[in-house]
Amino acid sequence: MNEKIEYLKNSKMFKGLRDKDLENILDMCSFEEQVKGNFLFEEGVSCHWVYFVCEGRVKLLAHSSSGRDFILKIVSTNDLLSDNNVLFDRVPECIYSAQSLEDSILMKIRANDFSALLEKYPEINKNYNVIIDKHLREAYASLKNMAFEKVERRIARHLIKFANNTGEQLESGLKLGVKLSRQEIANLTGTTIETAIRVMSKFKKDKIIAEKAGYIYIKNKHGLVRLADDF
């Protein structure tokens, strides 16, 4: 019980609410554990839930007709995972898939219940608008990056973003808190796996990054920032 209340307290969505209100909201919440690689939901299927990440990281995926995946976003602890097109009288169909990037704990609230919370609590409504605005700005920046920037710059910028959001400073370098395969880097940046391999190999050769046990270490952050700005 206390642990679940803490999840609500730490969530950006429920910031500013009293403990009594959080306890009432908790009755509407369901919690589930997901192991790495599990799909929470898949594009095109019916969906009636709003999801939040309590612990771990989840990637949102779009699928092309040719079978390629594109990572729309990686959602981290304490963030809104998805309202998934089910609010405001939209068609209740998942518009993308969600897959656990690591072992994670998720919270979900039925869309009808969440809509009622938006009406009942001005704080939640405000928090929701702030979160959605942030997500939209990130999506716009990502689309702009994809449309106009060279692939080296796109990859450098994503590595910097992960470093800022998940990085842990160690003697061996700034360790990214999430493992990223070459395919995932390609999916994130809208390029081919061959190009992702080539660019990451170049970064390693230039001693900008290193890798160990599947984790990326940024050895020269200033150099990576310069790449992100100069390409």
C-alpha positions in Angstrom: 0.0 0.0 0.0 2.7 2.5 1.1 4.8 1.6 -1.9 1.9 2.2 -4.3 1.2 5.6 -2.8 4.8 6.5 -3.3 4.5 5.7 -7.0 1.6 8.2 -7.1 3.5 10.8 -5.2 6.5 10.5 -7.5 4.5 10.6 -10.6 4.5 13.9 -12.5 0.8 13.5 -13.2 -0.3 13.6 -9.5 2.1 16.3 -8.3 0.4 18.7 -5.8 -2.3 16.4 -4.6 -3.0 15.7 -0.9 -2.4 12.2 0.6 -6.1 11.7 1.1 -6.8 12.4 -2.6 -4.0 10.0 -3.6 -5.5 7.3 -1.5 -8.8 7.7 -3.3 -7.1 7.7 -6.7 -5.2 4.5 -5.7 -8.5 2.6 -5.8 -8.7 3.2 -9.5 -5.1 2.0 -10.2 -3.9 -1.4 -11.3 -0.2 -2.3 -11.1 1.7 -4.9 -13.2 5.2 -6.1 -13.6 6.7 -6.5 -17.0 9.9 -8.4 -17.8 12.3 -7.1 -20.5 11.0 -7.6 -24.0 7.3 -8.0 -23.0 4.7 -6.0 -25.0 2.3 -4.0 -22.8 0.0 -3.4 -25.8 0.3 -3.5 -29.6 -0.5 -1.2 -32.4 -4.0 -1.6 -33.8 -5.6 -3.5 -30.9 -8.3 -2.2 -28.7 -7.1 -0.2 -25.7 -9.0 1.3 -22.8 -6.2 2.2 -20.3 -3.9 5.1 -19.6 -0.4 3.9 -18.6 2.3 5.2 -16.4 5.9 3.9 -15.8 6.6 3.5 -12.1 9.9 1.8 -12.4 12.0 1.0 -15.5 11.9 2.0 -19.1 9.5 1.3 -22.0 9.9 2.0 -25.7 7.1 3.1 -27.9 7.2 1.6 -31.4 5.6 2.3 -34.7 5.6 -0.5 -37.3 5.9 0.0 -41.1 4.2 -2.2 -43.7 7.7 -3.5 -44.7 8.2 -4.9 -41.2 10.6 -2.2 -39.9 10.2 -0.7 -36.4 10.7 2.9 -35.5 11.2 3.9 -31.8 9.0 6.9 -31.2 10.1 7.5 -27.6 11.7 5.8 -24.6 9.6 6.5 -21.5 11.4 6.4 -18.1 10.4 6.2 -14.5 7.6 8.4 -13.2 6.4 9.6 -16.6 3.2 9.1 -18.5 3.6 6.2 -20.9 0.5 6.7 -23.0 -3.0 8.0 -23.2 -3.1 6.0 -26.4 -5.8 7.8 -28.3 -8.5 6.8 -25.8 -9.3 10.1 -24.2 -11.6 12.9 -25.5 -14.0 10.5 -27.4 -11.3 9.2 -29.8 -11.4 5.7 -31.3 -10.0 3.3 -28.6 -7.3 1.8 -30.7 -3.7 1.7 -29.9 -1.8 3.9 -32.3 1.6 2.4 -31.4 3.1 -0.5 -29.5 4.8 -0.4 -26.1 7.6 -2.9 -25.2 9.6 -3.1 -21.9 13.2 -2.1 -22.5 14.0 -3.6 -19.1 12.2 -5.1 -16.2 9.5 -2.5 -15.3 6.6 -1.8 -13.1 3.6 -0.2 -14.7 0.5 1.5 -13.4 -2.7 1.8 -15.4 -6.0 3.6 -15.0 -9.1 3.0 -17.1 -9.6 5.8 -19.6 -13.1 6.7 -18.3 -11.8 6.9 -14.7 -8.8 9.1 -15.8 -11.1 11.5 -17.8 -13.2 11.8 -14.6 -10.0 12.7 -12.6 -9.1 15.4 -15.1 -12.5 17.0 -14.5 -12.4 16.5 -10.7 -8.9 17.7 -10.0 -7.5 20.9 -11.6 -4.0 19.9 -10.5 -4.2 16.7 -12.6 -5.6 18.6 -15.5 -2.8 21.1 -15.3 -0.1 18.4 -14.9 -1.5 16.5 -17.8 -1.4 19.5 -20.1 2.2 20.2 -19.1 3.3 16.6 -19.8 1.5 16.4 -23.1 3.0 19.8 -24.2 6.5 18.5 -23.3 5.9 15.3 -25.2 4.6 17.2 -28.3 7.7 19.5 -28.2 9.9 16.5 -28.0 8.1 14.9 -30.9 8.4 18.1 -33.0 12.2 18.3 -32.3 12.6 14.6 -33.2 10.8 15.1 -36.5 12.8 18.2 -37.3 16.0 16.3 -36.4 15.0 13.4 -38.7 14.1 15.7 -41.6 17.1 18.0 -41.7 20.1 16.6 -39.8 22.7 14.2 -40.9 22.7 10.7 -39.3 25.9 11.3 -37.3 24.3 14.4 -35.7 21.1 12.5 -35.0 22.9 9.7 -33.2 25.1 12.1 -31.2 22.1 14.0 -30.1 20.3 10.9 -28.9 23.4 9.7 -27.0 23.6 13.1 -25.3 19.9 12.9 -24.4 20.3 9.5 -22.8 23.4 10.7 -21.0 21.5 13.6 -19.5 18.5 11.5 -18.6 20.1 8.3 -17.4 23.8 8.8 -17.2 25.9 7.7 -14.3 29.4 9.3 -14.0 32.0 6.6 -13.4 35.8 6.5 -13.6 35.5 4.7 -17.0 33.2 7.4 -18.4 29.6 8.5 -18.4 27.6 5.3 -18.4 24.2 5.3 -20.2 21.6 3.7 -17.9 20.0 1.8 -20.7 21.4 -0.8 -23.1 20.9 0.1 -26.8 21.6 -2.3 -29.6 22.7 -1.1 -33.0 19.2 -2.0 -34.3 17.6 0.1 -31.5 19.9 3.0 -32.4 18.9 2.7 -36.0 15.2 2.6 -35.1 15.6 5.6 -32.9 17.3 7.7 -35.5 15.5 6.5 -38.7 18.5 5.0 -40.3 19.7 1.5 -41.3 21.5 -0.9 -39.0 24.5 -0.8 -41.3 24.7 3.0 -40.9 24.3 2.8 -37.1 27.2 0.3 -37.0 29.4 2.5 -39.1 28.7 5.7 -37.1 29.1 4.0 -33.7 32.4 2.4 -34.9 33.6 5.8 -35.9 32.7 7.2 -32.5 34.6 4.4 -30.8 37.6 4.8 -33.1 37.7 8.5 -32.2 37.5 7.6 -28.5 34.3 9.5 -28.0 32.5 6.4 -26.7 33.4 3.0 -25.4 31.3 -0.1 -24.7 31.3 -2.8 -22.1 28.8 -5.5 -21.3 26.3 -4.0 -23.7 26.4 -0.5 -22.1 27.6 2.6 -23.8 30.1 4.8 -22.0 30.7 8.4 -23.2 34.4 9.1 -22.8 34.4 12.5 -24.3 31.1 14.3 -23.8 32.5 17.6 -25.1 33.5 15.9 -28.3 30.1 14.3 -28.6 28.4 17.7 -28.0 30.6 19.2 -30.7 29.6 16.4 -33.1 25.9 17.1 -32.3 26.3 20.8 -33.1 28.8 20.7 -36.0 27.6 18.0 -38.4 
